[in-house]
Amino acid sequence: MRLYVDAFPERTFEGTLTTINPDLDPATRSIGLQATIQNPDQLLRPGMFARAEVLLPEEKTVLVIPSTSVLPAPYGDSVYIIEPASAPGGKGGQSVRQQFVRTGASRGDYLSVETGLKPGDKIVSSGVFKLRNGMAIVENNDLAPKSTLVPKPPDS
């Protein structure tokens, strides 16, 4: 967090944001902040007007998958990757390969994947409990539930 005061326009004060008040003042459209700022020269005084600049962490690109595609297990979470397979007789088809993954943060119906998958991998999104490594599959997305960041389950 950076703090600027009109009394010292050439000086920037840096500190750590400790608390954010969740209430927004509708008249001024401002929020209350609490910060711990180093003030060794005692230049900052109570009642001084200041402008605060909150520095947010860098956004990073993450790989996300539907949470229904993850098969949780005590030895590690996994997903099934869909791969082309050649059946006997020269006919092509699809099969699945189990791939262990490390998941991260979740948001709505999605999980971020830290390791184990790369962009472009095609994975099974539902019915993973019925699959085994190397099993032949037929892709059918007619009944797959739609994933959303704000899930709203149907009323029972």
N, C-alpha and C positions, 0 to 999 in steps of 0.2 A: 504494500500500500504506500502511496506517495501522498504527501500533504503539502499544499501550497497556501501561504498566508500573504495577504496584501501588505502587511507591515514589512515583510522581507521578500520582495519579488525575485531577488537573485538566488534565494535559498530554497532547496527542496529538502523536506523532512521525510525520512523513510521509516516505516514501522511494520507491525504485524496486525492484521485485522483479527480481532478476537471475538466480536459479537456483531450480529446484524439483527436489528429489530424487524420482525416480519410485517409490522403494520406500516402501510403506506399512507402518508398524509395526503388526503384528496385535494386539499387546497394548494399545496406547494409541490405535490408529486415528488416528495423526498422521503427518505428513510433515515432512521437513526443508526449510526455506526459507533462501535467502540473499538479503539485501537490502542496498541502499546507502541509509543514512539519514543525514540531516543532524543533527549533534550538536554545534552550536557552543558550547553551554554545558558540554559534557562531563558531562552528567547520566547518560547511558547508560554502564554499566560491564559488563565481561565477567562472565558468570554470572548476570545478572539475568533473572528470569522475565518473559516478555512474552507478550501476546496479539496476534496479527497478524490484520488484516482485509485480505483481498486484494480489491481493487476490479477487477471484470471489465469489459471494454468493453461498451458498450450493444449489445443485440441489435437488429438491424434486420430488417424484413420484406423478403424478397427473392422474386423470381419465379424458379422453377426449372422446367427442362424436361429430358426425357430426353436424354442425350448422343447417342443415335442420331438425333435429329432435326436435329442441326447438320451442315451441309455446309461442311467446312473448305475454304478456298481462300487462295491467296497474297494476294489483294486484300481479304480479309475474310470472316469466317464469316457464313453465312446460314441461314435456315430457310424452310420453305414454309408460308404461312398458307392455310388452307382458307376459301374465300369462296363465297357463292352466285353462280351464274352462270346467265344465261338463254340457253338453247340456241335455235337457229332453230326456229320453229314454236311458240313460246310455252312449251315445256317447261323447267322449272327443273332445274338440276343444280348441281354443285359444280366449282370450278376452284381452282387454286393460284396464289398470288402470292409470288414470292421477296422476302424481307425480310432486309436485313442487320442483324446483331445484334452486340453486344459482350458476350462472355461473361466471367464472373468465376470464382469459386472452384468447384471440383467436389467432389462427395461421392458416392461409390458410382457409380451409373449416372446421376447428375443433374448438371447444370450450372446455375449461377445466371446470369441474364441482367441485365446492367446497363442496356443501352439497346436499343431496337429493337422490343420487344414490350410489350404492356400486358396486365393480367389479363383473362382472358376470351377472348383470341385462341385460336383453334383451329388447331393446327399438325399437320403430318405427322410421325409419330414413327418411321417406318421406310421404307426404300426411297427416300430422298431423292435418291440418285444417279441414279435413273431419271427424275426429274421435270424439267420445263422450265417457265419462267414462262408462265402463262396456260393450262396444260394442263388439260383436263377430267379429273376423277377420280371414282371410286366408292369410298366409304368402306367398308373391310372390316377389322375389328379381330380377326378370328378367329385369325390367325397371329402377331399382334404379340407379341414377347417382353415379359414383365413386368419392369419396372424395380424396383430395390431399392437401399437404402442400403448393404447388405452383399452385393455380388454373389458368387455361387458358381458358376463355370462348370462345366458337366458334364465328367466325366472322358472322355478320348478313348479 
